Amino acid sequence: MHTRDQKLAAAVYERVTAFKQQGGDAQKYGSMAHKLPVLIRTAGLAQALAFVEARNDVHQLQLISDLAAAIQQPALVVRSRQAQLGEYMLLTREALAALLWFKRFAQSVLKIDDATSGEE
């Protein structure tokens, strides 16, 4: 039996390595992986996801899609806007837990750390 963190780590690793193999812009993807947890903590989940959507960057949108898949919430953006308080708090906790792994794998797999995540 695996822990929730082990399952998240495996799901996120699979997504990040697939992104790397597709040859996407690791800088944009990894940079947002570092910034999104801070955005969520300061603005809230729905607002942070809306911000990323508004930027309309294909690599950053891929991160949102990968995040949704990792936490098994295919309609994460819509659910974050429509959820009642309890569900919203759960979605936020799940997203932050997964984003911790996205950040770690952005550092180890994509070689993007805080020092190089200064993309606009």
PDB file as gemmi writes it, atoms N, CA and C in Angstrom:
CRYST1    1.000    1.000    1.000  90.00  90.00  90.00 P 1                      
ATOM      1  N   MET A   1       0.843  -1.178   0.000  1.00  0.00           N  
ATOM      2  CA  MET A   1       0.000   0.000   0.000  1.00  0.00           C  
ATOM      3  C   MET A   1       0.891   1.246   0.000  1.00  0.00           C  
ATOM      4  N   HIS A   2       0.522   2.209  -0.824  1.00  0.00           N  
ATOM      5  CA  HIS A   2       1.294   3.441  -0.943  1.00  0.00           C  
ATOM      6  C   HIS A   2       0.601   4.590  -0.214  1.00  0.00           C  
ATOM      7  N   THR A   3       1.403   5.534   0.270  1.00  0.00           N  
ATOM      8  CA  THR A   3       0.843   6.717   0.915  1.00  0.00           C  
ATOM      9  C   THR A   3       0.340   7.693  -0.144  1.00  0.00           C  
ATOM     10  N   ARG A   4      -0.428   8.667   0.282  1.00  0.00           N  
ATOM     11  CA  ARG A   4      -0.933   9.694  -0.633  1.00  0.00           C  
ATOM     12  C   ARG A   4       0.230  10.433  -1.292  1.00  0.00           C  
ATOM     13  N   ASP A   5       1.261  10.727  -0.517  1.00  0.00           N  
ATOM     14  CA  ASP A   5       2.420  11.421  -1.076  1.00  0.00           C  
ATOM     15  C   ASP A   5       3.148  10.576  -2.115  1.00  0.00           C  
ATOM     16  N   GLN A   6       3.261   9.276  -1.876  1.00  0.00           N  
ATOM     17  CA  GLN A   6       3.900   8.412  -2.856  1.00  0.00           C  
ATOM     18  C   GLN A   6       3.107   8.385  -4.159  1.00  0.00           C  
ATOM     19  N   LYS A   7       1.793   8.329  -4.048  1.00  0.00           N  
ATOM     20  CA  LYS A   7       0.943   8.326  -5.241  1.00  0.00           C  
ATOM     21  C   LYS A   7       1.062   9.648  -5.987  1.00  0.00           C  
ATOM     22  N   LEU A   8       1.058  10.754  -5.241  1.00  0.00           N  
ATOM     23  CA  LEU A   8       1.214  12.071  -5.864  1.00  0.00           C  
ATOM     24  C   LEU A   8       2.571  12.192  -6.545  1.00  0.00           C  
ATOM     25  N   ALA A   9       3.607  11.765  -5.853  1.00  0.00           N  
ATOM     26  CA  ALA A   9       4.957  11.854  -6.412  1.00  0.00           C  
ATOM     27  C   ALA A   9       5.048  11.072  -7.717  1.00  0.00           C  
ATOM     28  N   ALA A  10       4.481   9.879  -7.741  1.00  0.00           N  
ATOM     29  CA  ALA A  10       4.525   9.062  -8.952  1.00  0.00           C  
ATOM     30  C   ALA A  10       3.746   9.716 -10.089  1.00  0.00           C  
ATOM     31  N   ALA A  11       2.562  10.232  -9.782  1.00  0.00           N  
ATOM     32  CA  ALA A  11       1.735  10.875 -10.811  1.00  0.00           C  
ATOM     33  C   ALA A  11       2.415  12.127 -11.354  1.00  0.00           C  
ATOM     34  N   VAL A  12       2.986  12.930 -10.475  1.00  0.00           N  
ATOM     35  CA  VAL A  12       3.646  14.167 -10.901  1.00  0.00           C  
ATOM     36  C   VAL A  12       4.912  13.853 -11.688  1.00  0.00           C  
ATOM     37  N   TYR A  13       5.692  12.903 -11.225  1.00  0.00           N  
ATOM     38  CA  TYR A  13       6.917  12.531 -11.940  1.00  0.00           C  
ATOM     39  C   TYR A  13       6.596  12.089 -13.369  1.00  0.00           C  
ATOM     40  N   GLU A  14       5.556  11.299 -13.498  1.00  0.00           N  
ATOM     41  CA  GLU A  14       5.128  10.843 -14.827  1.00  0.00           C  
ATOM     42  C   GLU A  14       4.780  12.032 -15.722  1.00  0.00           C  
ATOM     43  N   ARG A  15       4.066  13.013 -15.176  1.00  0.00           N  
ATOM     44  CA  ARG A  15       3.663  14.190 -15.950  1.00  0.00           C  
ATOM     45  C   ARG A  15       4.866  15.052 -16.332  1.00  0.00           C  
ATOM     46  N   VAL A  16       5.756  15.285 -15.382  1.00  0.00           N  
ATOM     47  CA  VAL A  16       6.911  16.157 -15.639  1.00  0.00           C  
ATOM     48  C   VAL A  16       7.867  15.508 -16.644  1.00  0.00           C  
ATOM     49  N   THR A  17       8.106  14.219 -16.509  1.00  0.00           N  
ATOM     50  CA  THR A  17       8.993  13.561 -17.464  1.00  0.00           C  
ATOM     51  C   THR A  17       8.361  13.515 -18.855  1.00  0.00           C  
ATOM     52  N   ALA A  18       7.047  13.332 -18.932  1.00  0.00           N  
ATOM     53  CA  ALA A  18       6.369  13.359 -20.235  1.00  0.00           C  
ATOM     54  C   ALA A  18       6.491  14.747 -20.860  1.00  0.00           C  
ATOM     55  N   PHE A  19       6.349  15.785 -20.049  1.00  0.00           N  
ATOM     56  CA  PHE A  19       6.496  17.158 -20.558  1.00  0.00           C  
ATOM     57  C   PHE A  19       7.904  17.360 -21.108  1.00  0.00           C  
ATOM     58  N   LYS A  20       8.901  16.882 -20.369  1.00  0.00           N  
ATOM     59  CA  LYS A  20      10.286  17.044 -20.807  1.00  0.00           C  
ATOM     60  C   LYS A  20      10.530  16.303 -22.124  1.00  0.00           C  
ATOM     61  N   GLN A  21       9.992  15.100 -22.245  1.00  0.00           N  
ATOM     62  CA  GLN A  21      10.171  14.313 -23.458  1.00  0.00           C  
ATOM     63  C   GLN A  21       9.488  14.959 -24.662  1.00  0.00           C  
ATOM     64  N   GLN A  22       8.398  15.693 -24.426  1.00  0.00           N  
ATOM     65  CA  GLN A  22       7.697  16.375 -25.518  1.00  0.00           C  
ATOM     66  C   GLN A  22       8.471  17.599 -25.996  1.00  0.00           C  
ATOM     67  N   GLY A  23       9.453  18.014 -25.224  1.00  0.00           N  
ATOM     68  CA  GLY A  23      10.284  19.142 -25.628  1.00  0.00           C  
ATOM     69  C   GLY A  23       9.646  20.501 -25.416  1.00  0.00           C  
ATOM     70  N   GLY A  24       8.756  20.611 -24.432  1.00  0.00           N  
ATOM     71  CA  GLY A  24       8.140  21.894 -24.126  1.00  0.00           C  
ATOM     72  C   GLY A  24       9.125  22.855 -23.482  1.00  0.00           C  
ATOM     73  N   ASP A  25       8.693  24.088 -23.308  1.00  0.00           N  
ATOM     74  CA  ASP A  25       9.529  25.123 -22.691  1.00  0.00           C  
ATOM     75  C   ASP A  25       9.617  24.870 -21.192  1.00  0.00           C  
ATOM     76  N   ALA A  26      10.681  24.204 -20.787  1.00  0.00           N  
ATOM     77  CA  ALA A  26      10.862  23.835 -19.383  1.00  0.00           C  
ATOM     78  C   ALA A  26      10.936  25.063 -18.489  1.00  0.00           C  
ATOM     79  N   GLN A  27      11.477  26.157 -19.008  1.00  0.00           N  
ATOM     80  CA  GLN A  27      11.609  27.372 -18.204  1.00  0.00           C  
ATOM     81  C   GLN A  27      10.230  27.903 -17.784  1.00  0.00           C  
ATOM     82  N   LYS A  28       9.303  27.987 -18.716  1.00  0.00           N  
ATOM     83  CA  LYS A  28       7.968  28.506 -18.401  1.00  0.00           C  
ATOM     84  C   LYS A  28       7.197  27.544 -17.499  1.00  0.00           C  
ATOM     85  N   TYR A  29       7.269  26.275 -17.800  1.00  0.00           N  
ATOM     86  CA  TYR A  29       6.575  25.251 -17.014  1.00  0.00           C  
ATOM     87  C   TYR A  29       7.134  25.206 -15.594  1.00  0.00           C  
ATOM     88  N   GLY A  30       8.444  25.101 -15.493  1.00  0.00           N  
ATOM     89  CA  GLY A  30       9.098  25.003 -14.187  1.00  0.00           C  
ATOM     90  C   GLY A  30       8.968  26.263 -13.359  1.00  0.00           C  
ATOM     91  N   SER A  31       9.055  27.400 -14.021  1.00  0.00           N  
ATOM     92  CA  SER A  31       8.910  28.669 -13.330  1.00  0.00           C  
ATOM     93  C   SER A  31       7.526  28.795 -12.693  1.00  0.00           C  
ATOM     94  N   MET A  32       6.506  28.413 -13.444  1.00  0.00           N  
ATOM     95  CA  MET A  32       5.150  28.483 -12.890  1.00  0.00           C  
ATOM     96  C   MET A  32       4.959  27.440 -11.798  1.00  0.00           C  
ATOM     97  N   ALA A  33       5.636  26.312 -11.898  1.00  0.00           N  
ATOM     98  CA  ALA A  33       5.569  25.306 -10.835  1.00  0.00           C  
ATOM     99  C   ALA A  33       6.104  25.881  -9.523  1.00  0.00           C  
ATOM    100  N   HIS A  34       7.083  26.762  -9.622  1.00  0.00           N  
ATOM    101  CA  HIS A  34       7.628  27.424  -8.431  1.00  0.00           C  
ATOM    102  C   HIS A  34       6.713  28.534  -7.929  1.00  0.00           C  
ATOM    103  N   LYS A  35       6.083  29.252  -8.839  1.00  0.00           N  
ATOM    104  CA  LYS A  35       5.300  30.436  -8.463  1.00  0.00           C  
ATOM    105  C   LYS A  35       3.864  30.135  -8.055  1.00  0.00           C  
ATOM    106  N   LEU A  36       3.279  29.083  -8.622  1.00  0.00           N  
ATOM    107  CA  LEU A  36       1.865  28.823  -8.388  1.00  0.00           C  
ATOM    108  C   LEU A  36       1.501  28.598  -6.920  1.00  0.00           C  
ATOM    109  N   PRO A  37       2.291  27.874  -6.127  1.00  0.00           N  
ATOM    110  CA  PRO A  37       1.917  27.735  -4.712  1.00  0.00           C  
ATOM    111  C   PRO A  37       1.823  29.080  -3.983  1.00  0.00           C  
ATOM    112  N   VAL A  38       2.714  29.988  -4.302  1.00  0.00           N  
ATOM    113  CA  VAL A  38       2.681  31.316  -3.673  1.00  0.00           C  
ATOM    114  C   VAL A  38       1.429  32.071  -4.117  1.00  0.00           C  
ATOM    115  N   LEU A  39       1.113  31.981  -5.393  1.00  0.00           N  
ATOM    116  CA  LEU A  39      -0.098  32.630  -5.906  1.00  0.00           C  
ATOM    117  C   LEU A  39      -1.344  32.079  -5.222  1.00  0.00           C  
ATOM    118  N   ILE A  40      -1.381  30.766  -5.043  1.00  0.00           N  
ATOM    119  CA  ILE A  40      -2.541  30.146  -4.398  1.00  0.00           C  
ATOM    120  C   ILE A  40      -2.665  30.618  -2.959  1.00  0.00           C  
ATOM    121  N   ARG A  41      -1.543  30.690  -2.252  1.00  0.00           N  
ATOM    122  CA  ARG A  41      -1.590  31.114  -0.850  1.00  0.00           C  
ATOM    123  C   ARG A  41      -1.982  32.581  -0.701  1.00  0.00           C  
ATOM    124  N   THR A  42      -1.592  33.406  -1.649  1.00  0.00           N  
ATOM    125  CA  THR A  42      -1.887  34.831  -1.524  1.00  0.00           C  
ATOM    126  C   THR A  42      -3.250  35.211  -2.107  1.00  0.00           C  
ATOM    127  N   ALA A  43      -3.630  34.599  -3.227  1.00  0.00           N  
ATOM    128  CA  ALA A  43      -4.862  35.010  -3.893  1.00  0.00           C  
ATOM    129  C   ALA A  43      -5.988  33.985  -3.789  1.00  0.00           C  
ATOM    130  N   GLY A  44      -5.654  32.754  -3.518  1.00  0.00           N  
ATOM    131  CA  GLY A  44      -6.651  31.696  -3.494  1.00  0.00           C  
ATOM    132  C   GLY A  44      -6.541  30.837  -4.744  1.00  0.00           C  
ATOM    133  N   LEU A  45      -7.066  29.631  -4.650  1.00  0.00           N  
ATOM    134  CA  LEU A  45      -6.944  28.667  -5.743  1.00  0.00           C  
ATOM    135  C   LEU A  45      -7.623  29.149  -7.021  1.00  0.00           C  
ATOM    136  N   ALA A  46      -8.868  29.554  -6.920  1.00  0.00           N  
ATOM    137  CA  ALA A  46      -9.619  29.959  -8.122  1.00  0.00           C  
ATOM    138  C   ALA A  46      -8.953  31.146  -8.812  1.00  0.00           C  
ATOM    139  N   GLN A  47      -8.533  32.132  -8.049  1.00  0.00           N  
ATOM    140  CA  GLN A  47      -7.905  33.316  -8.631  1.00  0.00           C  
ATOM    141  C   GLN A  47      -6.553  32.978  -9.258  1.00  0.00           C  
ATOM    142  N   ALA A  48      -5.776  32.121  -8.611  1.00  0.00           N  
ATOM    143  CA  ALA A  48      -4.466  31.741  -9.142  1.00  0.00           C  
ATOM    144  C   ALA A  48      -4.622  30.976 -10.456  1.00  0.00           C  
ATOM    145  N   LEU A  49      -5.570  30.053 -10.500  1.00  0.00           N  
ATOM    146  CA  LEU A  49      -5.797  29.303 -11.736  1.00  0.00           C  
ATOM    147  C   LEU A  49      -6.310  30.211 -12.845  1.00  0.00           C  
ATOM    148  N   ALA A  50      -7.170  31.166 -12.494  1.00  0.00           N  
ATOM    149  CA  ALA A  50      -7.669  32.117 -13.483  1.00  0.00           C  
ATOM    150  C   ALA A  50      -6.529  32.987 -14.024  1.00  0.00           C  
ATOM    151  N   PHE A  51      -5.602  33.347 -13.162  1.00  0.00           N  
ATOM    152  CA  PHE A  51      -4.442  34.134 -13.588  1.00  0.00           C  
ATOM    153  C   PHE A  51      -3.617  33.371 -14.619  1.00  0.00           C  
ATOM    154  N   VAL A  52      -3.354  32.105 -14.345  1.00  0.00           N  
ATOM    155  CA  VAL A  52      -2.568  31.293 -15.276  1.00  0.00           C  
ATOM    156  C   VAL A  52      -3.332  31.132 -16.593  1.00  0.00           C  
ATOM    157  N   GLU A  53      -4.625  30.900 -16.497  1.00  0.00           N  
ATOM    158  CA  GLU A  53      -5.433  30.792 -17.718  1.00  0.00           C  
ATOM    159  C   GLU A  53      -5.382  32.074 -18.533  1.00  0.00           C  
ATOM    160  N   ALA A  54      -5.458  33.213 -17.859  1.00  0.00           N  
ATOM    161  CA  ALA A  54      -5.459  34.502 -18.549  1.00  0.00           C  
ATOM    162  C   ALA A  54      -4.137  34.762 -19.274  1.00  0.00           C  
ATOM    163  N   ARG A  55      -3.070  34.229 -18.763  1.00  0.00           N  
ATOM    164  CA  ARG A  55      -1.768  34.392 -19.428  1.00  0.00           C  
ATOM    165  C   ARG A  55      -1.739  33.670 -20.759  1.00  0.00           C  
ATOM    166  N   ASN A  56      -2.553  32.621 -20.869  1.00  0.00           N  
ATOM    167  CA  ASN A  56      -2.741  31.888 -22.116  1.00  0.00           C  
ATOM    168  C   ASN A  56      -1.424  31.376 -22.708  1.00  0.00           C  
ATOM    169  N   ASP A  57      -0.518  30.942 -21.848  1.00  0.00           N  
ATOM    170  CA  ASP A  57       0.739  30.351 -22.288  1.00  0.00           C  
ATOM    171  C   ASP A  57       0.562  28.837 -22.316  1.00  0.00           C  
ATOM    172  N   VAL A  58       0.805  28.231 -23.440  1.00  0.00           N  
ATOM    173  CA  VAL A  58       0.537  26.804 -23.625  1.00  0.00           C  
ATOM    174  C   VAL A  58       1.296  25.938 -22.620  1.00  0.00           C  
ATOM    175  N   HIS A  59       2.503  26.313 -22.257  1.00  0.00           N  
ATOM    176  CA  HIS A  59       3.304  25.511 -21.324  1.00  0.00           C  
ATOM    177  C   HIS A  59       2.785  25.653 -19.896  1.00  0.00           C  
ATOM    178  N   GLN A  60       2.339  26.838 -19.539  1.00  0.00           N  
ATOM    179  CA  GLN A  60       1.776  27.044 -18.208  1.00  0.00           C  
ATOM    180  C   GLN A  60       0.386  26.424 -18.102  1.00  0.00           C  
ATOM    181  N   LEU A  61      -0.364  26.447 -19.194  1.00  0.00           N  
ATOM    182  CA  LEU A  61      -1.655  25.758 -19.214  1.00  0.00           C  
ATOM    183  C   LEU A  61      -1.461  24.248 -19.091  1.00  0.00           C  
ATOM    184  N   GLN A  62      -0.358  23.751 -19.644  1.00  0.00           N  
ATOM    185  CA  GLN A  62      -0.048  22.324 -19.508  1.00  0.00           C  
ATOM    186  C   GLN A  62       0.202  21.978 -18.046  1.00  0.00           C  
ATOM    187  N   LEU A  63       0.840  22.873 -17.308  1.00  0.00           N  
ATOM    188  CA  LEU A  63       1.051  22.642 -15.876  1.00  0.00           C  
ATOM    189  C   LEU A  63      -0.292  22.514 -15.158  1.00  0.00           C  
ATOM    190  N   ILE A  64      -1.242  23.392 -15.479  1.00  0.00           N  
ATOM    191  CA  ILE A  64      -2.572  23.330 -14.852  1.00  0.00           C  
ATOM    192  C   ILE A  64      -3.257  22.008 -15.205  1.00  0.00           C  
ATOM    193  N   SER A  65      -3.146  21.608 -16.458  1.00  0.00           N  
ATOM    194  CA  SER A  65      -3.727  20.341 -16.889  1.00  0.00           C  
ATOM    195  C   SER A  65      -3.068  19.166 -16.170  1.00  0.00           C  
ATOM    196  N   ASP A  66      -1.752  19.216 -16.037  1.00  0.00           N  
ATOM    197  CA  ASP A  66      -1.023  18.156 -15.334  1.00  0.00           C  
ATOM    198  C   ASP A  66      -1.384  18.134 -13.853  1.00  0.00           C  
ATOM    199  N   LEU A  67      -1.536  19.303 -13.258  1.00  0.00           N  
ATOM    200  CA  LEU A  67      -1.945  19.397 -11.857  1.00  0.00           C  
ATOM    201  C   LEU A  67      -3.315  18.756 -11.663  1.00  0.00           C  
ATOM    202  N   ALA A  68      -4.247  19.095 -12.532  1.00  0.00           N  
ATOM    203  CA  ALA A  68      -5.604  18.536 -12.441  1.00  0.00           C  
ATOM    204  C   ALA A  68      -5.574  17.015 -12.555  1.00  0.00           C  
ATOM    205  N   ALA A  69      -4.769  16.509 -13.469  1.00  0.00           N  
ATOM    206  CA  ALA A  69      -4.667  15.060 -13.636  1.00  0.00           C  
ATOM    207  C   ALA A  69      -4.017  14.404 -12.419  1.00  0.00           C  
ATOM    208  N   ALA A  70      -3.008  15.039 -11.876  1.00  0.00           N  
ATOM    209  CA  ALA A  70      -2.291  14.467 -10.726  1.00  0.00           C  
ATOM    210  C   ALA A  70      -3.192  14.331  -9.510  1.00  0.00           C  
ATOM    211  N   ILE A  71      -4.094  15.292  -9.313  1.00  0.00           N  
ATOM    212  CA  ILE A  71      -4.994  15.217  -8.152  1.00  0.00           C  
ATOM    213  C   ILE A  71      -6.357  14.638  -8.530  1.00  0.00           C  
ATOM    214  N   GLN A  72      -6.435  14.112  -9.745  1.00  0.00           N  
ATOM    215  CA  GLN A  72      -7.637  13.439 -10.239  1.00  0.00           C  
ATOM    216  C   GLN A  72      -8.870  14.337 -10.196  1.00  0.00           C  
ATOM    217  N   GLN A  73      -8.685  15.571 -10.637  1.00  0.00           N  
ATOM    218  CA  GLN A  73      -9.770  16.546 -10.734  1.00  0.00           C  
ATOM    219  C   GLN A  73      -9.749  17.137 -12.148  1.00  0.00           C  
ATOM    220  N   PRO A  74     -10.288  16.419 -13.141  1.00  0.00           N  
ATOM    221  CA  PRO A  74     -10.157  16.860 -14.534  1.00  0.00           C  
ATOM    222  C   PRO A  74     -10.706  18.263 -14.798  1.00  0.00           C  
ATOM    223  N   ALA A  75     -11.707  18.675 -14.043  1.00  0.00           N  
ATOM    224  CA  ALA A  75     -12.281  20.002 -14.235  1.00  0.00           C  
ATOM    225  C   ALA A  75     -11.882  20.909 -13.071  1.00  0.00           C  
ATOM    226  N   LEU A  76     -10.612  20.904 -12.731  1.00  0.00           N  
ATOM    227  CA  LEU A  76     -10.119  21.628 -11.557  1.00  0.00           C  
ATOM    228  C   LEU A  76     -10.466  23.111 -11.598  1.00  0.00           C  
ATOM    229  N   VAL A  77     -10.258  23.750 -12.724  1.00  0.00           N  
ATOM    230  CA  VAL A  77     -10.499  25.195 -12.820  1.00  0.00           C  
ATOM    231  C   VAL A  77     -11.970  25.509 -12.568  1.00  0.00           C  
ATOM    232  N   VAL A  78     -12.857  24.764 -13.192  1.00  0.00           N  
ATOM    233  CA  VAL A  78     -14.297  24.986 -13.026  1.00  0.00           C  
ATOM    234  C   VAL A  78     -14.723  24.650 -11.607  1.00  0.00           C  
ATOM    235  N   ARG A  79     -14.249  23.524 -11.094  1.00  0.00           N  
ATOM    236  CA  ARG A  79     -14.632  23.123  -9.730  1.00  0.00           C  
ATOM    237  C   ARG A  79     -14.150  24.117  -8.691  1.00  0.00           C  
ATOM    238  N   SER A  80     -12.975  24.707  -8.925  1.00  0.00           N  
ATOM    239  CA  SER A  80     -12.456  25.679  -7.947  1.00  0.00           C  
ATOM    240  C   SER A  80     -13.349  26.910  -7.882  1.00  0.00           C  
ATOM    241  N   ARG A  81     -14.023  27.226  -8.972  1.00  0.00           N  
ATOM    242  CA  ARG A  81     -14.919  28.384  -8.985  1.00  0.00           C  
ATOM    243  C   ARG A  81     -16.298  28.063  -8.431  1.00  0.00           C  
ATOM    244  N   GLN A  82     -16.698  26.807  -8.500  1.00  0.00           N  
ATOM    245  CA  GLN A  82     -18.065  26.435  -8.124  1.00  0.00           C  
ATOM    246  C   GLN A  82     -18.172  25.727  -6.775  1.00  0.00           C  
ATOM    247  N   ALA A  83     -17.065  25.335  -6.205  1.00  0.00           N  
ATOM    248  CA  ALA A  83     -17.068  24.517  -4.986  1.00  0.00           C  
ATOM    249  C   ALA A  83     -17.550  25.298  -3.770  1.00  0.00           C  
ATOM    250  N   GLN A  84     -18.209  24.572  -2.894  1.00  0.00           N  
ATOM    251  CA  GLN A  84     -18.559  25.117  -1.584  1.00  0.00           C  
ATOM    252  C   GLN A  84     -17.282  25.192  -0.754  1.00  0.00           C  
ATOM    253  N   LEU A  85     -17.326  25.888   0.357  1.00  0.00           N  
ATOM    254  CA  LEU A  85     -16.129  26.154   1.145  1.00  0.00           C  
ATOM    255  C   LEU A  85     -15.326  24.894   1.500  1.00  0.00           C  
ATOM    256  N   GLY A  86     -15.975  23.866   2.004  1.00  0.00           N  
ATOM    257  CA  GLY A  86     -15.268  22.648   2.401  1.00  0.00           C  
ATOM    258  C   GLY A  86     -14.545  21.993   1.240  1.00  0.00           C  
ATOM    259  N   GLU A  87     -15.230  21.881   0.112  1.00  0.00           N  
ATOM    260  CA  GLU A  87     -14.613  21.282  -1.070  1.00  0.00           C  
ATOM    261  C   GLU A  87     -13.490  22.171  -1.606  1.00  0.00           C  
ATOM    262  N   TYR A  88     -13.699  23.484  -1.555  1.00  0.00           N  
ATOM    263  CA  TYR A  88     -12.685  24.431  -2.020  1.00  0.00           C  
ATOM    264  C   TYR A  88     -11.409  24.305  -1.192  1.00  0.00           C  
ATOM    265  N   MET A  89     -11.571  24.173   0.112  1.00  0.00           N  
ATOM    266  CA  MET A  89     -10.409  24.013   0.984  1.00  0.00           C  
ATOM    267  C   MET A  89      -9.691  22.696   0.695  1.00  0.00           C  
ATOM    268  N   LEU A  90     -10.441  21.634   0.436  1.00  0.00           N  
ATOM    269  CA  LEU A  90      -9.845  20.347   0.099  1.00  0.00           C  
ATOM    270  C   LEU A  90      -9.104  20.424  -1.232  1.00  0.00           C  
ATOM    271  N   LEU A  91      -9.711  21.049  -2.235  1.00  0.00           N  
ATOM    272  CA  LEU A  91      -9.045  21.221  -3.529  1.00  0.00           C  
ATOM    273  C   LEU A  91      -7.745  22.007  -3.367  1.00  0.00           C  
ATOM    274  N   THR A  92      -7.785  23.028  -2.545  1.00  0.00           N  
ATOM    275  CA  THR A  92      -6.597  23.844  -2.313  1.00  0.00           C  
ATOM    276  C   THR A  92      -5.485  23.022  -1.671  1.00  0.00           C  
ATOM    277  N   ARG A  93      -5.838  22.258  -0.635  1.00  0.00           N  
ATOM    278  CA  ARG A  93      -4.839  21.408   0.029  1.00  0.00           C  
ATOM    279  C   ARG A  93      -4.250  20.384  -0.932  1.00  0.00           C  
ATOM    280  N   GLU A  94      -5.110  19.759  -1.740  1.00  0.00           N  
ATOM    281  CA  GLU A  94      -4.627  18.762  -2.697  1.00  0.00           C  
ATOM    282  C   GLU A  94      -3.718  19.400  -3.747  1.00  0.00           C  
ATOM    283  N   ALA A  95      -4.107  20.574  -4.232  1.00  0.00           N  
ATOM    284  CA  ALA A  95      -3.298  21.264  -5.236  1.00  0.00           C  
ATOM    285  C   ALA A  95      -1.936  21.647  -4.665  1.00  0.00           C  
ATOM    286  N   LEU A  96      -1.915  22.172  -3.454  1.00  0.00           N  
ATOM    287  CA  LEU A  96      -0.644  22.558  -2.842  1.00  0.00           C  
ATOM    288  C   LEU A  96       0.249  21.350  -2.577  1.00  0.00           C  
ATOM    289  N   ALA A  97      -0.345  20.231  -2.176  1.00  0.00           N  
ATOM    290  CA  ALA A  97       0.440  19.018  -1.946  1.00  0.00           C  
ATOM    291  C   ALA A  97       1.064  18.536  -3.256  1.00  0.00           C  
ATOM    292  N   ALA A  98       0.304  18.563  -4.333  1.00  0.00           N  
ATOM    293  CA  ALA A  98       0.831  18.140  -5.634  1.00  0.00           C  
ATOM    294  C   ALA A  98       1.868  19.128  -6.142  1.00  0.00           C  
ATOM    295  N   LEU A  99       1.636  20.413  -5.939  1.00  0.00           N  
ATOM    296  CA  LEU A  99       2.573  21.427  -6.428  1.00  0.00           C  
ATOM    297  C   LEU A  99       3.922  21.347  -5.725  1.00  0.00           C  
ATOM    298  N   LEU A 100       3.940  20.843  -4.522  1.00  0.00           N  
ATOM    299  CA  LEU A 100       5.223  20.612  -3.854  1.00  0.00           C  
ATOM    300  C   LEU A 100       6.060  19.629  -4.673  1.00  0.00           C  
ATOM    301  N   TRP A 101       5.421  18.587  -5.188  1.00  0.00           N  
ATOM    302  CA  TRP A 101       6.126  17.612  -6.024  1.00  0.00           C  
ATOM    303  C   TRP A 101       6.470  18.202  -7.389  1.00  0.00           C  
ATOM    304  N   PHE A 102       5.563  19.021  -7.951  1.00  0.00           N  
ATOM    305  CA  PHE A 102       5.884  19.661  -9.227  1.00  0.00           C  
ATOM    306  C   PHE A 102       7.130  20.531  -9.080  1.00  0.00           C  
ATOM    307  N   LYS A 103       7.213  21.253  -7.973  1.00  0.00           N  
ATOM    308  CA  LYS A 103       8.382  22.105  -7.734  1.00  0.00           C  
ATOM    309  C   LYS A 103       9.652  21.263  -7.604  1.00  0.00           C  
ATOM    310  N   ARG A 104       9.572  20.182  -6.846  1.00  0.00           N  
ATOM    311  CA  ARG A 104      10.735  19.309  -6.663  1.00  0.00           C  
ATOM    312  C   ARG A 104      11.203  18.710  -7.984  1.00  0.00           C  
ATOM    313  N   PHE A 105      10.249  18.259  -8.789  1.00  0.00           N  
ATOM    314  CA  PHE A 105      10.629  17.649 -10.066  1.00  0.00           C  
ATOM    315  C   PHE A 105      11.020  18.691 -11.102  1.00  0.00           C  
ATOM    316  N   ALA A 106      10.526  19.901 -10.968  1.00  0.00           N  
ATOM    317  CA  ALA A 106      11.009  20.984 -11.839  1.00  0.00           C  
ATOM    318  C   ALA A 106      12.493  21.213 -11.560  1.00  0.00           C  
ATOM    319  N   GLN A 107      12.864  21.101 -10.296  1.00  0.00           N  
ATOM    320  CA  GLN A 107      14.271  21.264  -9.931  1.00  0.00           C  
ATOM    321  C   GLN A 107      15.115  20.089 -10.396  1.00  0.00           C  
ATOM    322  N   SER A 108      14.655  18.879 -10.154  1.00  0.00           N  
ATOM    323  CA  SER A 108      15.493  17.712 -10.443  1.00  0.00           C  
ATOM    324  C   SER A 108      15.411  17.242 -11.894  1.00  0.00           C  
ATOM    325  N   VAL A 109      14.232  17.245 -12.481  1.00  0.00           N  
ATOM    326  CA  VAL A 109      14.071  16.728 -13.835  1.00  0.00           C  
ATOM    327  C   VAL A 109      14.287  17.820 -14.879  1.00  0.00           C  
ATOM    328  N   LEU A 110      13.676  18.992 -14.658  1.00  0.00           N  
ATOM    329  CA  LEU A 110      13.757  20.076 -15.639  1.00  0.00           C  
ATOM    330  C   LEU A 110      14.931  21.019 -15.391  1.00  0.00           C  
ATOM    331  N   LYS A 111      15.580  20.881 -14.222  1.00  0.00           N  
ATOM    332  CA  LYS A 111      16.730  21.723 -13.850  1.00  0.00           C  
ATOM    333  C   LYS A 111      16.355  23.201 -13.738  1.00  0.00           C  
ATOM    334  N   ILE A 112      15.138  23.469 -13.236  1.00  0.00           N  
ATOM    335  CA  ILE A 112      14.673  24.839 -13.009  1.00  0.00           C  
ATOM    336  C   ILE A 112      14.571  25.021 -11.494  1.00  0.00           C  
ATOM    337  N   ASP A 113      15.354  25.961 -10.958  1.00  0.00           N  
ATOM    338  CA  ASP A 113      15.268  26.239  -9.526  1.00  0.00           C  
ATOM    339  C   ASP A 113      14.838  27.678  -9.323  1.00  0.00           C  
ATOM    340  N   ASP A 114      14.747  28.101  -8.068  1.00  0.00           N  
ATOM    341  CA  ASP A 114      14.284  29.458  -7.765  1.00  0.00           C  
ATOM    342  C   ASP A 114      15.142  30.515  -8.427  1.00  0.00           C  
ATOM    343  N   ALA A 115      16.441  30.271  -8.536  1.00  0.00           N  
ATOM    344  CA  ALA A 115      17.349  31.261  -9.111  1.00  0.00           C  
ATOM    345  C   ALA A 115      17.102  31.449 -10.608  1.00  0.00           C  
ATOM    346  N   THR A 116      16.671  30.384 -11.295  1.00  0.00           N  
ATOM    347  CA  THR A 116      16.453  30.499 -12.741  1.00  0.00           C  
ATOM    348  C   THR A 116      14.985  30.658 -13.094  1.00  0.00           C  
ATOM    349  N   SER A 117      14.122  30.778 -12.094  1.00  0.00           N  
ATOM    350  CA  SER A 117      12.693  30.888 -12.388  1.00  0.00           C  
ATOM    351  C   SER A 117      12.255  32.344 -12.481  1.00  0.00           C  
ATOM    352  N   GLY A 118      13.164  33.250 -12.802  1.00  0.00           N  
ATOM    353  CA  GLY A 118      12.858  34.657 -12.871  1.00  0.00           C  
ATOM    354  C   GLY A 118      12.125  35.090 -14.123  1.00  0.00           C  
ATOM    355  N   GLU A 119      11.571  34.166 -14.858  1.00  0.00           N  
ATOM    356  CA  GLU A 119      10.776  34.479 -16.043  1.00  0.00           C  
ATOM    357  C   GLU A 119       9.589  35.331 -15.650  1.00  0.00           C  
ATOM    358  N   GLU A 120       9.223  36.246 -16.490  1.00  0.00           N  
ATOM    359  CA  GLU A 120       8.161  37.228 -16.217  1.00  0.00           C  
ATOM    360  C   GLU A 120       6.890  36.618 -15.741  1.00  0.00           C  
TER     361      GLU A 120                                                      
END                                                                             
